[in-house]
């Protein structure tokens, strides 16, 4: 039950991210992807830093910068670039190969051997997402495809490294998310002002949209995401990612009047089935590079996996009996 609750809470992150497209198109200024990425990341990161009240120490300054660049600073701009240059939902289709990237990187960095189940599930998830979001349209843009692949690889590498490095002793997922969002936002900031100029004028709708993106869509969602990475395997977490385009399709149907075809409904069923299958048969989350769920001590405190060590099963109570020679003859005969 506890593991199921963790999966459900972690799933809220990609579900929230699936609302980003509708909020962006309906509430925010057009053609400001970098500024939007900045407004998502930096305010959320500063808020979580204030709540966590913990700063990195020692080697964790570098680790937080690397994770922030991979999960936020590089991921956001590459994702927006691919969305602007590729037709229809092609960016989501290319990005849906993320679970396969994670399977490969987990083998290299975590020592988790890829299984046929994970590989097949990843292919099915990507195929389902393709049926949901892919629309017949135009020639492919090479730069857009490369950006989509790079964004998926960046987030996948960040997910696996977050699992590999864990967190310092006494630091929770709230502070870890704050470090990464702040580092990523600081990386995006100069690009946004250099390439897009000064911030646009904002009306009430835009302010409300940015508040939603910064708070629910980013601060809460990334806290849940990094919390999930600490308690589940990297592959389990990444197989929740298809929930994002599925949510986007449902929001488009429910709120924007976009029709869902039988082909899209079939794709949704496939992608959702792959998401469920990705959570089954995963075994203990601690299995892999370190062999157990117990953390590995390091210079910065407790490094390695974030999961809780599995409780030891008490040894069975064995009834003790005195030696045969000290028992009555009748009992010895029995």
C-alpha positions as CSV (number, residue, x, y, z in Angstrom):
1,X,0.0,0.0,0.0
2,X,2.8,2.4,0.9
3,X,4.5,1.8,-2.5
4,X,1.2,2.3,-4.3
5,X,0.7,5.6,-2.6
6,X,4.2,6.7,-3.6
7,X,3.5,5.7,-7.3
8,X,0.3,7.7,-7.2
9,X,1.8,10.8,-5.7
10,X,4.7,10.7,-8.1
11,X,2.3,10.3,-11.0
12,X,0.8,13.7,-10.1
13,X,3.9,15.3,-11.4
14,X,3.6,14.2,-15.1
15,X,-0.2,14.7,-14.9
16,X,0.4,18.3,-13.8
17,X,3.0,18.8,-16.6
18,X,0.3,17.6,-19.1
19,X,-1.6,20.9,-18.4
20,X,1.4,23.1,-19.4
21,X,0.4,23.3,-23.1
22,X,-3.2,24.4,-22.4
23,X,-2.1,27.0,-19.8
24,X,0.7,28.3,-22.1
25,X,-1.6,28.7,-25.1
26,X,-4.6,30.1,-23.2
27,X,-3.0,32.3,-20.6
28,X,0.6,33.3,-21.4
29,X,2.3,35.6,-23.9
30,X,3.0,34.0,-27.3
31,X,6.5,33.1,-28.5
32,X,8.4,33.5,-25.1
33,X,9.5,29.9,-24.4
34,X,12.7,30.8,-22.5
35,X,11.0,33.5,-20.4
36,X,8.2,31.0,-19.6
37,X,10.9,28.4,-18.6
38,X,12.6,31.0,-16.4
39,X,9.3,31.9,-14.7
40,X,8.6,28.2,-14.1
41,X,12.0,27.4,-12.7
42,X,13.5,30.3,-10.7
43,X,10.5,31.4,-8.5
44,X,9.7,27.8,-7.7
45,X,13.4,27.1,-6.8
46,X,13.7,30.1,-4.6
47,X,10.4,29.2,-2.8
48,X,11.6,25.7,-2.1
49,X,15.0,27.0,-1.0
50,X,13.2,29.3,1.5
51,X,11.1,26.4,2.7
52,X,13.9,23.9,2.9
53,X,16.4,26.3,4.5
54,X,19.3,24.2,3.5
55,X,22.1,25.0,1.0
56,X,24.4,22.6,-0.7
57,X,27.8,21.9,0.9
58,X,31.1,20.7,-0.5
59,X,30.7,18.5,-3.6
60,X,27.0,19.1,-3.7
61,X,27.4,22.6,-5.1
62,X,28.7,20.9,-8.3
63,X,26.2,18.0,-8.2
64,X,23.3,20.4,-7.8
65,X,24.5,22.5,-10.7
66,X,24.8,19.4,-12.9
67,X,21.4,18.0,-11.9
68,X,19.8,21.5,-12.3
69,X,21.3,21.8,-15.8
70,X,20.1,18.4,-16.9
71,X,16.6,18.3,-15.3
72,X,15.8,22.0,-15.8
73,X,18.3,24.3,-17.4
74,X,18.9,22.3,-20.6
75,X,15.6,20.3,-20.6
76,X,13.2,23.3,-20.6
77,X,14.8,25.2,-23.6
78,X,15.4,22.1,-25.6
79,X,11.8,21.0,-25.0
80,X,10.4,24.4,-26.1
81,X,12.7,24.5,-29.1
82,X,11.5,21.1,-30.3
83,X,7.8,22.1,-29.7
84,X,8.2,25.2,-31.8
85,X,10.0,23.5,-34.7
86,X,8.2,20.2,-35.1
87,X,4.7,19.7,-36.5
88,X,1.8,18.6,-34.4
89,X,2.8,16.4,-31.4
90,X,6.0,15.1,-33.0
91,X,8.0,16.6,-30.1
92,X,6.1,14.5,-27.6
93,X,6.5,11.5,-29.8
94,X,10.3,11.9,-30.0
95,X,10.5,12.7,-26.3
96,X,8.5,9.6,-25.4
97,X,11.7,7.5,-26.0
98,X,12.8,8.8,-22.6
99,X,12.0,5.5,-20.8
100,X,14.4,3.6,-23.2
101,X,17.1,6.2,-22.5
102,X,16.6,5.6,-18.7
103,X,16.8,1.8,-19.2
104,X,20.2,2.2,-21.0
105,X,21.6,4.7,-18.6
106,X,20.5,2.7,-15.5
107,X,22.5,-0.2,-16.9
108,X,25.6,2.0,-17.3
109,X,25.4,4.1,-14.1
110,X,23.3,2.0,-11.7
111,X,24.2,-1.5,-12.7
112,X,20.6,-2.4,-13.3
113,X,20.4,-5.0,-16.1
114,X,17.8,-4.1,-18.7
115,X,15.0,-6.6,-19.0
116,X,12.9,-7.6,-22.0
117,X,9.9,-6.4,-20.1
118,X,11.3,-2.9,-19.8
119,X,12.3,-2.7,-23.4
120,X,9.0,-3.9,-24.7
121,X,7.1,-1.6,-22.3
122,X,9.1,1.4,-23.5
123,X,8.4,0.6,-27.1
124,X,4.7,0.2,-26.4
125,X,4.6,3.5,-24.5
126,X,6.2,5.4,-27.3
127,X,3.9,3.8,-29.8
128,X,0.8,4.7,-27.7
129,X,2.0,8.3,-27.3
130,X,2.5,8.5,-31.1
131,X,-1.1,7.5,-31.8
132,X,-2.3,10.1,-29.3
133,X,-0.4,13.1,-30.4
134,X,1.0,12.6,-33.8
135,X,-0.8,14.3,-36.6
136,X,-0.1,14.2,-40.3
137,X,1.8,17.3,-41.2
138,X,4.8,18.7,-43.0
139,X,8.4,17.7,-43.3
140,X,10.4,17.1,-40.2
141,X,12.9,19.7,-39.0
142,X,16.2,18.1,-38.3
143,X,17.1,20.7,-35.5
144,X,13.7,20.1,-33.9
145,X,14.2,16.3,-33.9
146,X,17.7,16.7,-32.4
147,X,16.3,19.1,-29.8
148,X,13.5,16.7,-28.8
149,X,16.0,13.8,-28.5
150,X,18.4,15.9,-26.5
151,X,15.7,17.1,-24.1
152,X,14.6,13.5,-23.5
153,X,18.3,12.4,-23.0
154,X,18.9,15.4,-20.7
155,X,15.9,14.6,-18.4
156,X,16.7,10.9,-18.5
157,X,20.3,11.5,-17.5
158,X,19.2,13.8,-14.7
159,X,16.7,11.2,-13.4
160,X,19.4,8.5,-13.3
161,X,22.1,10.7,-11.7
162,X,19.6,11.9,-9.1
163,X,19.1,8.2,-8.3
164,X,22.8,7.5,-8.3
165,X,23.9,10.4,-6.2
166,X,21.0,10.3,-3.7
167,X,21.1,13.3,-1.4
168,X,23.2,14.4,1.6
169,X,22.3,13.3,5.1
170,X,19.5,15.4,6.6
171,X,18.5,16.9,3.2
172,X,15.0,16.1,2.0
173,X,13.5,16.1,-1.5
174,X,12.1,19.6,-1.0
175,X,15.6,21.1,-0.6
176,X,16.9,18.9,-3.4
177,X,14.2,20.1,-5.8
178,X,14.9,23.7,-4.7
179,X,18.6,23.4,-5.5
180,X,18.0,22.0,-9.0
181,X,15.2,24.5,-9.9
182,X,17.3,27.4,-8.8
183,X,20.4,26.2,-10.6
184,X,18.3,25.5,-13.8
185,X,16.5,28.9,-13.6
186,X,19.8,30.8,-13.2
187,X,21.1,28.9,-16.3
188,X,18.0,29.9,-18.3
189,X,18.0,33.6,-17.2
190,X,20.8,35.0,-19.4
191,X,19.6,33.0,-22.4
192,X,16.1,34.4,-22.0
193,X,17.2,38.0,-21.8
194,X,19.8,37.6,-24.5
195,X,17.6,35.9,-27.1
196,X,14.1,37.2,-26.2
197,X,14.8,40.6,-24.8
198,X,13.2,42.3,-21.8
199,X,10.1,40.6,-20.1
200,X,6.8,41.1,-21.8
201,X,3.9,43.1,-20.3
202,X,1.7,40.8,-18.2
203,X,-2.0,41.1,-17.7
204,X,-4.0,39.3,-14.9
205,X,-4.4,36.1,-17.0
206,X,-0.7,35.9,-17.6
207,X,0.1,36.5,-13.9
208,X,-2.3,33.8,-12.9
209,X,-0.9,31.4,-15.5
210,X,2.7,32.0,-14.3
211,X,1.7,31.5,-10.7
212,X,0.1,28.2,-11.6
213,X,3.2,27.1,-13.5
214,X,5.6,28.2,-10.8
215,X,3.7,26.7,-7.8
216,X,1.6,23.7,-8.7
217,X,3.2,22.8,-12.1
218,X,6.8,23.2,-10.9
219,X,7.4,23.6,-7.2
220,X,5.0,20.9,-6.0
221,X,5.4,18.7,-9.1
222,X,9.2,18.5,-9.0
223,X,9.2,18.0,-5.3
224,X,6.9,14.9,-5.9
225,X,9.1,13.8,-8.8
226,X,12.4,13.9,-6.9
227,X,10.6,12.3,-3.9
228,X,9.5,9.5,-6.2
229,X,13.0,9.1,-7.7
230,X,14.2,8.5,-4.1
231,X,11.7,5.8,-3.3
232,X,11.1,4.0,-6.6
233,X,13.5,2.7,-9.3
234,X,14.6,5.0,-12.0
235,X,12.7,2.9,-14.6
236,X,9.5,3.0,-12.6
237,X,9.6,6.7,-12.3
238,X,10.3,7.3,-16.0
239,X,7.5,5.0,-17.1
240,X,5.1,7.5,-15.5
241,X,6.2,10.1,-18.0
242,X,3.6,9.1,-20.7
243,X,0.9,10.4,-18.4
244,X,2.0,13.9,-19.4
245,X,0.9,13.7,-23.1
246,X,-2.1,11.7,-22.1
247,X,-3.2,14.4,-19.7
248,X,-2.6,17.0,-22.4
249,X,-4.9,15.1,-24.8
250,X,-7.6,14.8,-22.1
251,X,-7.4,18.5,-21.2
252,X,-7.6,19.4,-24.8
253,X,-10.7,17.4,-25.2
254,X,-12.4,18.5,-22.0
255,X,-11.4,22.2,-21.9
256,X,-10.5,23.2,-25.4
257,X,-13.1,21.2,-27.4
258,X,-10.5,19.1,-29.2
259,X,-12.0,15.8,-30.5
260,X,-10.5,12.4,-29.7
261,X,-10.5,9.9,-32.6
262,X,-10.7,6.1,-32.1
263,X,-7.0,5.9,-33.1
264,X,-6.1,8.4,-30.3
265,X,-8.2,6.5,-27.8
266,X,-6.4,3.3,-28.8
267,X,-3.1,5.0,-28.3
268,X,-4.2,6.3,-24.9
269,X,-5.0,2.7,-23.8
270,X,-1.6,1.4,-25.0
271,X,0.3,4.2,-23.3
272,X,-1.6,3.9,-20.1
273,X,-1.2,0.1,-20.1
274,X,2.5,0.6,-20.6
275,X,2.6,3.0,-17.7
276,X,0.9,0.5,-15.4
277,X,3.2,-2.4,-16.7
278,X,6.2,-0.2,-15.9
279,X,5.2,-0.2,-12.2
280,X,4.7,-4.0,-12.0
281,X,7.4,-6.7,-11.3
282,X,10.0,-4.1,-10.5
283,X,11.2,-5.9,-7.4
284,X,12.9,-4.1,-4.5
285,X,13.8,-0.5,-5.4
286,X,17.2,-1.0,-3.8
287,X,18.3,-3.7,-6.1
288,X,20.9,-2.7,-8.6
289,X,24.3,-1.0,-8.3
290,X,24.6,-1.3,-4.5
291,X,22.8,-4.5,-4.1
292,X,20.7,-3.4,-1.1
293,X,18.4,-0.5,-0.1
294,X,20.9,0.8,2.5
295,X,22.6,4.1,1.8
296,X,26.2,4.3,1.0
297,X,28.3,6.6,3.2
298,X,30.4,9.2,1.6
299,X,32.2,12.5,2.2
300,X,29.0,14.6,1.9
301,X,27.0,12.4,4.3
302,X,24.6,9.8,3.2
303,X,25.0,9.3,-0.6
304,X,23.6,6.7,-2.9
305,X,19.9,5.6,-3.0
306,X,17.3,7.7,-1.3
307,X,15.0,4.8,-0.4
308,X,14.4,3.5,3.1
309,X,16.2,0.3,4.0
310,X,13.8,-2.6,4.0
311,X,12.8,-3.7,7.4
312,X,14.5,-6.9,8.6
313,X,12.2,-9.8,9.1
314,X,12.4,-11.1,12.7
315,X,14.0,-14.5,13.0
316,X,11.5,-17.2,13.8
317,X,11.2,-18.1,17.4
318,X,12.4,-21.7,18.0
319,X,11.3,-23.4,21.1
320,X,14.3,-24.4,23.1
321,X,14.4,-27.7,24.8
322,X,17.0,-28.9,27.4
323,X,19.5,-31.5,26.5
324,X,18.2,-35.1,26.2
325,X,20.2,-36.3,29.2
326,X,18.6,-33.7,31.5
327,X,15.0,-34.7,30.5
328,X,13.0,-37.5,32.1
329,X,13.2,-40.9,30.3
330,X,9.5,-40.7,29.2
331,X,10.1,-37.4,27.5
332,X,13.3,-38.6,25.9
333,X,11.4,-41.5,24.4
334,X,9.0,-39.1,22.7
